[in-house]
Amino acid sequence: MSWTRPAVAGSGAPSARCAHSAELAGKLFIFGGWNGQRMLNDCSVLHLGTRALSAAPVLRSCSLRCSCG
């Protein structure tokens, strides 16, 4: 068994991170997390049927603290 990177279209691919949230609701939403230097407050959406990535607007900032590692 091995990991492969699927072909996707569009932009908005999330950067490497930990402690993020992911939700599957017809689409895969990936929000926030920690990139090793700072908390992230972004949202990426993967449209599963088309494998198209896009960035979603974030209307409020998140002030949660994280400890990864």
Biopython code that builds the backbone (N, CA, C, O; Angstrom):
import numpy as np
from Bio.PDB.StructureBuilder import StructureBuilder

atoms = [
    (1, "MET", "N", (0.841, -1.172, 0.000)),
    (1, "MET", "CA", (0.000, 0.000, 0.000)),
    (1, "MET", "C", (0.890, 1.239, 0.000)),
    (1, "MET", "O", (1.901, 1.287, 0.700)),
    (2, "SER", "N", (0.509, 2.228, -0.781)),
    (2, "SER", "CA", (1.269, 3.469, -0.817)),
    (2, "SER", "C", (0.326, 4.641, -1.059)),
    (2, "SER", "O", (-0.750, 4.479, -1.634)),
    (3, "TRP", "N", (0.745, 5.829, -0.613)),
    (3, "TRP", "CA", (-0.011, 7.047, -0.828)),
    (3, "TRP", "C", (0.269, 7.576, -2.221)),
    (3, "TRP", "O", (1.399, 7.500, -2.705)),
    (4, "THR", "N", (-0.737, 8.101, -2.855)),
    (4, "THR", "CA", (-0.570, 8.774, -4.141)),
    (4, "THR", "C", (-1.232, 10.142, -4.065)),
    (4, "THR", "O", (-2.165, 10.348, -3.289)),
    (5, "ARG", "N", (-0.751, 11.061, -4.863)),
    (5, "ARG", "CA", (-1.332, 12.396, -4.926)),
    (5, "ARG", "C", (-2.320, 12.427, -6.094)),
    (5, "ARG", "O", (-1.913, 12.268, -7.244)),
    (6, "PRO", "N", (-3.611, 12.628, -5.817)),
    (6, "PRO", "CA", (-4.591, 12.645, -6.906)),
    (6, "PRO", "C", (-4.466, 13.903, -7.754)),
    (6, "PRO", "O", (-4.046, 14.953, -7.269)),
    (7, "ALA", "N", (-4.830, 13.786, -9.004)),
    (7, "ALA", "CA", (-4.857, 14.951, -9.882)),
    (7, "ALA", "C", (-6.083, 15.788, -9.519)),
    (7, "ALA", "O", (-7.200, 15.272, -9.479)),
    (8, "VAL", "N", (-5.875, 17.060, -9.258)),
    (8, "VAL", "CA", (-6.971, 17.968, -8.947)),
    (8, "VAL", "C", (-6.834, 19.225, -9.791)),
    (8, "VAL", "O", (-5.745, 19.559, -10.259)),
    (9, "ALA", "N", (-7.949, 19.916, -9.977)),
    (9, "ALA", "CA", (-7.965, 21.156, -10.746)),
    (9, "ALA", "C", (-8.203, 22.324, -9.803)),
    (9, "ALA", "O", (-8.706, 22.145, -8.694)),
    (10, "GLY", "N", (-7.844, 23.500, -10.242)),
    (10, "GLY", "CA", (-8.124, 24.697, -9.467)),
    (10, "GLY", "C", (-7.004, 25.060, -8.519)),
    (10, "GLY", "O", (-5.912, 24.493, -8.559)),
    (11, "SER", "N", (-7.304, 26.018, -7.669)),
    (11, "SER", "CA", (-6.338, 26.467, -6.674)),
    (11, "SER", "C", (-6.999, 26.354, -5.311)),
    (11, "SER", "O", (-8.153, 25.939, -5.206)),
    (12, "GLY", "N", (-6.278, 26.717, -4.285)),
    (12, "GLY", "CA", (-6.862, 26.665, -2.956)),
    (12, "GLY", "C", (-6.445, 25.445, -2.170)),
    (12, "GLY", "O", (-7.020, 25.158, -1.121)),
    (13, "ALA", "N", (-5.436, 24.707, -2.669)),
    (13, "ALA", "CA", (-4.961, 23.537, -1.930)),
    (13, "ALA", "C", (-4.392, 23.988, -0.591)),
    (13, "ALA", "O", (-3.605, 24.933, -0.542)),
    (14, "PRO", "N", (-4.779, 23.328, 0.489)),
    (14, "PRO", "CA", (-4.259, 23.733, 1.789)),
    (14, "PRO", "C", (-2.776, 23.412, 1.928)),
    (14, "PRO", "O", (-2.290, 22.421, 1.384)),
    (15, "SER", "N", (-2.073, 24.252, 2.655)),
    (15, "SER", "CA", (-0.669, 23.996, 2.943)),
    (15, "SER", "C", (-0.566, 22.913, 4.011)),
    (15, "SER", "O", (-1.564, 22.551, 4.634)),
    (16, "ALA", "N", (0.645, 22.397, 4.218)),
    (16, "ALA", "CA", (0.860, 21.385, 5.257)),
    (16, "ALA", "C", (0.484, 21.975, 6.613)),
    (16, "ALA", "O", (0.792, 23.132, 6.901)),
    (17, "ARG", "N", (-0.193, 21.160, 7.458)),
    (17, "ARG", "CA", (-0.676, 21.646, 8.737)),
    (17, "ARG", "C", (-1.047, 20.502, 9.653)),
    (17, "ARG", "O", (-1.195, 19.362, 9.212)),
    (18, "CYS", "N", (-1.198, 20.811, 10.933)),
    (18, "CYS", "CA", (-1.757, 19.869, 11.892)),
    (18, "CYS", "C", (-2.870, 20.585, 12.642)),
    (18, "CYS", "O", (-3.037, 21.798, 12.516)),
    (19, "ALA", "N", (-3.624, 19.831, 13.418)),
    (19, "ALA", "CA", (-4.698, 20.377, 14.260)),
    (19, "ALA", "C", (-5.748, 21.156, 13.465)),
    (19, "ALA", "O", (-6.318, 22.119, 13.980)),
    (20, "HIS", "N", (-6.006, 20.760, 12.240)),
    (20, "HIS", "CA", (-7.034, 21.387, 11.425)),
    (20, "HIS", "C", (-8.371, 20.675, 11.648)),
    (20, "HIS", "O", (-8.437, 19.643, 12.315)),
    (21, "SER", "N", (-9.411, 21.235, 11.089)),
    (21, "SER", "CA", (-10.730, 20.609, 11.091)),
    (21, "SER", "C", (-11.065, 20.212, 9.670)),
    (21, "SER", "O", (-10.734, 20.924, 8.723)),
    (22, "ALA", "N", (-11.718, 19.078, 9.524)),
    (22, "ALA", "CA", (-12.182, 18.649, 8.208)),
    (22, "ALA", "C", (-13.621, 18.166, 8.343)),
    (22, "ALA", "O", (-13.978, 17.502, 9.316)),
    (23, "GLU", "N", (-14.427, 18.502, 7.370)),
    (23, "GLU", "CA", (-15.836, 18.129, 7.378)),
    (23, "GLU", "C", (-16.212, 17.637, 5.990)),
    (23, "GLU", "O", (-15.898, 18.276, 4.986)),
    (24, "LEU", "N", (-16.882, 16.505, 5.942)),
    (24, "LEU", "CA", (-17.365, 15.951, 4.679)),
    (24, "LEU", "C", (-18.867, 16.156, 4.628)),
    (24, "LEU", "O", (-19.613, 15.526, 5.378)),
    (25, "ALA", "N", (-19.307, 17.032, 3.751)),
    (25, "ALA", "CA", (-20.728, 17.339, 3.601)),
    (25, "ALA", "C", (-21.015, 17.547, 2.116)),
    (25, "ALA", "O", (-21.355, 18.651, 1.690)),
    (26, "GLY", "N", (-20.875, 16.482, 1.334)),
    (26, "GLY", "CA", (-21.001, 16.592, -0.109)),
    (26, "GLY", "C", (-19.720, 17.092, -0.756)),
    (26, "GLY", "O", (-19.434, 16.775, -1.910)),
    (27, "LYS", "N", (-18.957, 17.868, -0.017)),
    (27, "LYS", "CA", (-17.643, 18.386, -0.389)),
    (27, "LYS", "C", (-16.750, 18.189, 0.828)),
    (27, "LYS", "O", (-17.253, 18.001, 1.936)),
    (28, "LEU", "N", (-15.445, 18.227, 0.643)),
    (28, "LEU", "CA", (-14.523, 18.132, 1.765)),
    (28, "LEU", "C", (-14.023, 19.531, 2.097)),
    (28, "LEU", "O", (-13.372, 20.174, 1.274)),
    (29, "PHE", "N", (-14.327, 20.003, 3.309)),
    (29, "PHE", "CA", (-13.905, 21.310, 3.791)),
    (29, "PHE", "C", (-12.737, 21.107, 4.757)),
    (29, "PHE", "O", (-12.820, 20.267, 5.653)),
    (30, "ILE", "N", (-11.665, 21.857, 4.588)),
    (30, "ILE", "CA", (-10.520, 21.809, 5.487)),
    (30, "ILE", "C", (-10.298, 23.219, 6.012)),
    (30, "ILE", "O", (-10.067, 24.153, 5.244)),
    (31, "PHE", "N", (-10.373, 23.363, 7.345)),
    (31, "PHE", "CA", (-10.291, 24.686, 7.958)),
    (31, "PHE", "C", (-9.165, 24.758, 8.978)),
    (31, "PHE", "O", (-8.970, 23.841, 9.776)),
    (32, "GLY", "N", (-8.430, 25.859, 8.939)),
    (32, "GLY", "CA", (-7.495, 26.244, 9.982)),
    (32, "GLY", "C", (-6.391, 25.247, 10.256)),
    (32, "GLY", "O", (-6.024, 24.446, 9.396)),
    (33, "GLY", "N", (-5.873, 25.309, 11.457)),
    (33, "GLY", "CA", (-4.806, 24.430, 11.888)),
    (33, "GLY", "C", (-3.556, 25.215, 12.261)),
    (33, "GLY", "O", (-3.597, 26.427, 12.470)),
    (34, "TRP", "N", (-2.456, 24.498, 12.338)),
    (34, "TRP", "CA", (-1.167, 25.051, 12.762)),
    (34, "TRP", "C", (-0.121, 24.625, 11.749)),
    (34, "TRP", "O", (-0.033, 23.441, 11.426)),
    (35, "ASN", "N", (0.678, 25.559, 11.236)),
    (35, "ASN", "CA", (1.686, 25.212, 10.226)),
    (35, "ASN", "C", (3.104, 25.121, 10.804)),
    (35, "ASN", "O", (4.082, 25.084, 10.057)),
    (36, "GLY", "N", (3.206, 25.086, 12.130)),
    (36, "GLY", "CA", (4.509, 25.012, 12.766)),
    (36, "GLY", "C", (5.043, 26.362, 13.193)),
    (36, "GLY", "O", (6.001, 26.444, 13.961)),
    (37, "GLN", "N", (4.413, 27.439, 12.688)),
    (37, "GLN", "CA", (4.833, 28.792, 13.038)),
    (37, "GLN", "C", (3.677, 29.648, 13.531)),
    (37, "GLN", "O", (3.863, 30.524, 14.375)),
    (38, "ARG", "N", (2.491, 29.397, 13.009)),
    (38, "ARG", "CA", (1.339, 30.229, 13.390)),
    (38, "ARG", "C", (0.024, 29.474, 13.150)),
    (38, "ARG", "O", (-0.032, 28.492, 12.411)),
    (39, "MET", "N", (-1.020, 29.972, 13.802)),
    (39, "MET", "CA", (-2.359, 29.434, 13.579)),
    (39, "MET", "C", (-2.849, 29.877, 12.196)),
    (39, "MET", "O", (-2.578, 30.997, 11.763)),
    (40, "LEU", "N", (-3.555, 29.009, 11.529)),
    (40, "LEU", "CA", (-4.100, 29.315, 10.207)),
    (40, "LEU", "C", (-5.589, 29.577, 10.324)),
    (40, "LEU", "O", (-6.260, 28.996, 11.177)),
    (41, "ASN", "N", (-6.100, 30.434, 9.486)),
    (41, "ASN", "CA", (-7.513, 30.810, 9.505)),
    (41, "ASN", "C", (-8.035, 30.814, 8.072)),
    (41, "ASN", "O", (-8.651, 31.782, 7.623)),
    (42, "ASP", "N", (-7.778, 29.708, 7.357)),
    (42, "ASP", "CA", (-8.200, 29.618, 5.968)),
    (42, "ASP", "C", (-9.095, 28.397, 5.780)),
    (42, "ASP", "O", (-9.159, 27.521, 6.642)),
    (43, "CYS", "N", (-9.777, 28.352, 4.656)),
    (43, "CYS", "CA", (-10.669, 27.239, 4.368)),
    (43, "CYS", "C", (-10.509, 26.834, 2.908)),
    (43, "CYS", "O", (-10.617, 27.666, 2.006)),
    (44, "SER", "N", (-10.251, 25.549, 2.686)),
    (44, "SER", "CA", (-10.159, 24.998, 1.333)),
    (44, "SER", "C", (-11.295, 23.998, 1.139)),
    (44, "SER", "O", (-11.701, 23.312, 2.076)),
    (45, "VAL", "N", (-11.801, 23.926, -0.094)),
    (45, "VAL", "CA", (-12.911, 23.040, -0.405)),
    (45, "VAL", "C", (-12.510, 22.147, -1.570)),
    (45, "VAL", "O", (-12.059, 22.637, -2.605)),
    (46, "LEU", "N", (-12.673, 20.835, -1.403)),
    (46, "LEU", "CA", (-12.467, 19.892, -2.492)),
    (46, "LEU", "C", (-13.828, 19.387, -2.932)),
    (46, "LEU", "O", (-14.532, 18.729, -2.166)),
    (47, "HIS", "N", (-14.197, 19.693, -4.163)),
    (47, "HIS", "CA", (-15.450, 19.226, -4.752)),
    (47, "HIS", "C", (-15.184, 17.800, -5.243)),
    (47, "HIS", "O", (-14.464, 17.602, -6.222)),
    (48, "LEU", "N", (-15.757, 16.823, -4.569)),
    (48, "LEU", "CA", (-15.382, 15.430, -4.777)),
    (48, "LEU", "C", (-15.721, 14.903, -6.165)),
    (48, "LEU", "O", (-14.952, 14.121, -6.724)),
    (49, "GLY", "N", (-16.843, 15.309, -6.731)),
    (49, "GLY", "CA", (-17.233, 14.805, -8.040)),
    (49, "GLY", "C", (-16.304, 15.234, -9.158)),
    (49, "GLY", "O", (-16.063, 14.477, -10.098)),
    (50, "THR", "N", (-15.782, 16.447, -9.058)),
    (50, "THR", "CA", (-14.926, 16.996, -10.119)),
    (50, "THR", "C", (-13.463, 17.063, -9.716)),
    (50, "THR", "O", (-12.606, 17.355, -10.550)),
    (51, "ARG", "N", (-13.164, 16.797, -8.447)),
    (51, "ARG", "CA", (-11.808, 16.941, -7.893)),
    (51, "ARG", "C", (-11.261, 18.340, -8.119)),
    (51, "ARG", "O", (-10.077, 18.520, -8.403)),
    (52, "ALA", "N", (-12.132, 19.320, -7.989)),
    (52, "ALA", "CA", (-11.736, 20.717, -8.138)),
    (52, "ALA", "C", (-11.547, 21.335, -6.752)),
    (52, "ALA", "O", (-12.388, 21.164, -5.869)),
    (53, "LEU", "N", (-10.451, 22.047, -6.571)),
    (53, "LEU", "CA", (-10.146, 22.744, -5.325)),
    (53, "LEU", "C", (-10.505, 24.207, -5.437)),
    (53, "LEU", "O", (-10.364, 24.814, -6.499)),
    (54, "SER", "N", (-10.967, 24.766, -4.346)),
    (54, "SER", "CA", (-11.195, 26.209, -4.300)),
    (54, "SER", "C", (-11.005, 26.688, -2.871)),
    (54, "SER", "O", (-11.085, 25.912, -1.919)),
    (55, "ALA", "N", (-10.756, 27.967, -2.744)),
    (55, "ALA", "CA", (-10.671, 28.587, -1.422)),
    (55, "ALA", "C", (-12.051, 29.119, -1.075)),
    (55, "ALA", "O", (-12.756, 29.646, -1.936)),
    (56, "ALA", "N", (-12.433, 28.982, 0.183)),
    (56, "ALA", "CA", (-13.723, 29.502, 0.643)),
    (56, "ALA", "C", (-13.473, 30.687, 1.561)),
    (56, "ALA", "O", (-12.488, 30.699, 2.300)),
    (57, "PRO", "N", (-14.348, 31.683, 1.526)),
    (57, "PRO", "CA", (-14.156, 32.832, 2.405)),
    (57, "PRO", "C", (-14.357, 32.441, 3.863)),
    (57, "PRO", "O", (-15.200, 31.601, 4.180)),
    (58, "VAL", "N", (-13.584, 33.050, 4.738)),
    (58, "VAL", "CA", (-13.735, 32.878, 6.186)),
    (58, "VAL", "C", (-14.257, 34.193, 6.727)),
    (58, "VAL", "O", (-13.615, 35.231, 6.569)),
    (59, "LEU", "N", (-15.412, 34.158, 7.362)),
    (59, "LEU", "CA", (-16.071, 35.393, 7.768)),
    (59, "LEU", "C", (-15.633, 35.902, 9.135)),
    (59, "LEU", "O", (-15.748, 37.095, 9.414)),
    (60, "ARG", "N", (-15.130, 35.011, 9.992)),
    (60, "ARG", "CA", (-14.654, 35.428, 11.312)),
    (60, "ARG", "C", (-13.323, 34.755, 11.584)),
    (60, "ARG", "O", (-13.046, 33.679, 11.055)),
    (61, "SER", "N", (-12.503, 35.384, 12.404)),
    (61, "SER", "CA", (-11.223, 34.782, 12.739)),
    (61, "SER", "C", (-11.377, 33.848, 13.934)),
    (61, "SER", "O", (-12.309, 33.973, 14.728)),
    (62, "CYS", "N", (-10.456, 32.925, 14.037)),
    (62, "CYS", "CA", (-10.448, 31.951, 15.110)),
    (62, "CYS", "C", (-9.292, 32.279, 16.039)),
    (62, "CYS", "O", (-8.181, 32.527, 15.572)),
    (63, "SER", "N", (-9.530, 32.285, 17.345)),
    (63, "SER", "CA", (-8.474, 32.633, 18.288)),
    (63, "SER", "C", (-8.073, 31.446, 19.158)),
    (63, "SER", "O", (-7.569, 31.636, 20.265)),
    (64, "LEU", "N", (-8.286, 30.246, 18.683)),
    (64, "LEU", "CA", (-7.944, 29.053, 19.462)),
    (64, "LEU", "C", (-6.431, 28.878, 19.560)),
    (64, "LEU", "O", (-5.689, 29.306, 18.676)),
    (65, "ARG", "N", (-5.994, 28.263, 20.611)),
    (65, "ARG", "CA", (-4.576, 27.931, 20.794)),
    (65, "ARG", "C", (-4.371, 26.464, 20.435)),
    (65, "ARG", "O", (-5.284, 25.650, 20.568)),
    (66, "CYS", "N", (-3.183, 26.140, 19.986)),
    (66, "CYS", "CA", (-2.898, 24.795, 19.525)),
    (66, "CYS", "C", (-1.527, 24.360, 20.007)),
    (66, "CYS", "O", (-0.601, 25.168, 20.085)),
    (67, "SER", "N", (-1.401, 23.090, 20.328)),
    (67, "SER", "CA", (-0.071, 22.548, 20.607)),
    (67, "SER", "C", (0.064, 21.244, 19.841)),
    (67, "SER", "O", (-0.567, 20.242, 20.179)),
    (68, "CYS", "N", (0.872, 21.267, 18.834)),
    (68, "CYS", "CA", (1.108, 20.093, 17.985)),
    (68, "CYS", "C", (2.540, 19.654, 18.149)),
    (68, "CYS", "O", (3.424, 20.427, 18.520)),
    (69, "GLY", "N", (2.734, 18.411, 17.866)),
    (69, "GLY", "CA", (4.111, 18.077, 17.763)),
    (69, "GLY", "C", (4.593, 16.908, 18.436)),
    (69, "GLY", "O", (5.782, 16.599, 18.361)),
]
sb = StructureBuilder()
sb.init_structure("model")
sb.init_model(0)
sb.init_chain("A")
sb.init_seg("    ")
for serial, (resi, resn, name, xyz) in enumerate(atoms, 1):
    if name == "N":
        sb.init_residue(resn, " ", resi, " ")
    sb.init_atom(name, np.array(xyz, "f"), 0.0, 1.0, " ", f" {name:<3s}", serial, name[0])
structure = sb.get_structure()
